[in-house]
Amino acid sequence: MTENGKPQTTEVVVSHVPMEIAEIESQIATAKRYPRDIKVFKDKLMAMANLDQETAEGCYYALPRGGKSVDGPSVRLAEIALSCYGNCAAKADVLSEDDRFIYAMGQCRDLENNVAVQVKVRRRITNKNGKRYNDDMIAVTANAACAIALRNAIFKIVPGAYLKPVFKRCKETAVGKMKSLANRRAEVVTRLTKFGVEVERILYVIGRKSIEEVTFDDVAVLIGLGTAIKDGDTTVEEAFPPNYAEAQNDAAETIRKEQGKEIVGEPKDETPAEDNAEIPDWMKDKDEV
């Protein structure tokens, strides 16, 4: 009691750090008791990722880069890999935002091997004119940033050597070579037009003059671009430029200058700094994929 007769209160500060450490130690101990079986993991991952055509389509993405497309394993494949690999803990959170960007961090810990990684990414929250997105679009961008950060963290824990054959099989399953080429390309083009993409823009991106020229490899690229749009790695406008005619003229002019040796020095890296669609090291050897 205090001198004025009122009860005395004491502020108690509770630290959660010991609790978190105890929880991690408990998880590590459990992982050591039940170690993963690599053969079971590889078989399970291959089966789950190629469960059906729709699942396989979501397991890889493609992004336009320098007039070409670069593909890689998607958020969906990362989620499947994490589930099959087991004995891991992963999460992603938004760190902060400023006038132009939102920042997120992905974390993944291999409890069995006691290895942990953190990956930070940023996503732009302004349009091409510099106008800030509305609240709904910022929320969508935040979710995309977290998904990308989580994906990148997982792929730094799950060895790429195990993912290579799965990634390759997913592309084959997604393209659906058991179907006729005419039917498959019609399905994919129709799906992309629902994003508001004209057929001319689709053909420009893959360098074709007509639908009849589209190959199975082109179909794989288009599927990957669709996945990238859905996952938030890119936008419809970036994947399929609406001013494709101007872009085509610019590309032709660049080729003419290069042939005339008017361009000197090293080419500039045109990859946006805010792009966090990180390609794992094992994906960089395109001859093996």
GISULCOR-V938687 format. One record per backbone hydrogen bond with DSSP energy under -0.5 kcal/mol. CO is the residue of the C=O (numbers start at 0). NH is the residue of the N-H. E is the energy in kcal/mol with one decimal. If there is no record, write none. Layout:
CO:NH:E ; CO:NH:E
This chain:
1:4:-1.6 ; 5:1:-2.6 ; 9:11:-0.5 ; 10:12:-0.5 ; 11:13:-0.6 ; 12:14:-0.5 ; 15:19:-2.4 ; 16:20:-2.6 ; 17:21:-2.4 ; 18:22:-2.2 ; 19:23:-2.4 ; 20:24:-2.6 ; 21:25:-2.1 ; 22:26:-2.2 ; 23:27:-2.6 ; 24:28:-2.3 ; 25:29:-2.1 ; 26:30:-2.4 ; 27:31:-2.2 ; 28:32:-1.5 ; 29:33:-1.7 ; 31:34:-0.5 ; 35:37:-0.7 ; 36:40:-2.6 ; 37:41:-2.7 ; 38:42:-2.4 ; 39:43:-2.5 ; 40:44:-2.7 ; 41:45:-2.2 ; 42:46:-2.1 ; 43:47:-2.7 ; 44:48:-2.5 ; 45:49:-1.2 ; 47:50:-1.4 ; 51:55:-2.2 ; 52:56:-2.3 ; 53:57:-1.3 ; 55:58:-1.4 ; 56:59:-0.8 ; 57:75:-0.6 ; 58:73:-1.6 ; 60:71:-1.9 ; 62:69:-2.9 ; 64:67:-1.7 ; 67:64:-3.8 ; 69:62:-2.4 ; 71:60:-2.5 ; 73:77:-1.8 ; 74:78:-2.2 ; 75:79:-2.2 ; 76:80:-2.8 ; 77:81:-2.5 ; 78:82:-2.1 ; 79:83:-2.4 ; 80:84:-2.6 ; 81:85:-1.8 ; 86:110:-1.8 ; 86:111:-0.9 ; 88:108:-2.7 ; 90:106:-3.3 ; 92:104:-2.9 ; 95:102:-3.3 ; 99:124:-3.1 ; 100:97:-2.8 ; 101:122:-2.4 ; 102:94:-2.7 ; 102:95:-1.1 ; 103:120:-2.5 ; 104:92:-2.3 ; 105:118:-2.9 ; 106:90:-2.2 ; 107:116:-2.4 ; 108:88:-2.1 ; 108:110:-1.0 ; 109:113:-1.3 ; 109:114:-1.5 ; 114:109:-3.6 ; 116:107:-2.0 ; 118:105:-3.2 ; 120:103:-2.4 ; 122:101:-2.4 ; 124:132:-2.8 ; 126:129:-2.1 ; 130:126:-2.4 ; 133:137:-2.2 ; 134:138:-2.1 ; 135:139:-2.1 ; 136:140:-2.5 ; 137:141:-2.4 ; 138:142:-2.1 ; 139:143:-2.1 ; 140:144:-2.6 ; 141:145:-2.3 ; 142:146:-2.3 ; 143:147:-2.5 ; 144:148:-2.5 ; 145:149:-2.6 ; 146:150:-2.5 ; 147:151:-2.5 ; 148:152:-1.9 ; 149:153:-2.5 ; 150:154:-2.3 ; 152:155:-1.1 ; 153:156:-1.6 ; 153:157:-2.9 ; 156:158:-0.5 ; 158:161:-1.2 ; 158:162:-0.7 ; 159:162:-0.6 ; 159:163:-1.8 ; 162:166:-2.9 ; 163:167:-2.2 ; 164:168:-2.2 ; 165:169:-2.4 ; 166:170:-1.7 ; 167:171:-1.6 ; 168:172:-2.8 ; 169:173:-2.9 ; 170:174:-2.2 ; 171:175:-1.6 ; 171:176:-0.7 ; 175:178:-1.9 ; 179:183:-2.2 ; 180:184:-2.6 ; 181:185:-1.5 ; 182:186:-2.0 ; 183:187:-2.2 ; 184:188:-2.4 ; 185:189:-2.2 ; 186:190:-2.0 ; 187:191:-2.1 ; 188:192:-2.1 ; 189:193:-0.9 ; 190:193:-0.5 ; 191:194:-1.6 ; 191:196:-1.1 ; 192:195:-1.5 ; 195:197:-0.5 ; 197:200:-0.5 ; 197:201:-1.7 ; 198:202:-2.6 ; 199:203:-2.0 ; 200:204:-1.8 ; 201:205:-1.4 ; 202:206:-0.6 ; 202:207:-2.6 ; 203:206:-0.8 ; 209:212:-1.3 ; 210:213:-1.6 ; 214:218:-2.1 ; 215:219:-2.0 ; 216:220:-1.8 ; 217:221:-2.4 ; 218:222:-2.4 ; 219:223:-2.1 ; 220:224:-2.3 ; 221:225:-2.1 ; 222:226:-2.1 ; 223:61:-2.0 ; 223:227:-2.3 ; 224:228:-2.0 ; 225:229:-2.1 ; 226:230:-2.5 ; 227:231:-0.8 ; 227:232:-1.9 ; 227:233:-1.2 ; 228:231:-0.6 ; 234:238:-2.6 ; 235:239:-2.9 ; 240:243:-0.7 ; 241:243:-0.6 ; 242:246:-2.2 ; 243:247:-2.3 ; 244:248:-2.0 ; 245:249:-2.5 ; 246:250:-2.3 ; 247:251:-2.2 ; 248:252:-2.4 ; 249:253:-2.3 ; 250:254:-2.1 ; 251:255:-2.2 ; 252:256:-2.2 ; 253:257:-2.4 ; 254:258:-2.5 ; 255:259:-1.8 ; 256:261:-3.1 ; 256:262:-0.6 ; 257:260:-1.3 ; 261:263:-0.5 ; 267:269:-0.8 ; 271:274:-1.4 ; 275:277:-2.3 ; 277:279:-0.6 ; 279:282:-1.7 ; 280:283:-1.5 ; 283:285:-1.5 ; 284:287:-1.5 ; 285:288:-0.8
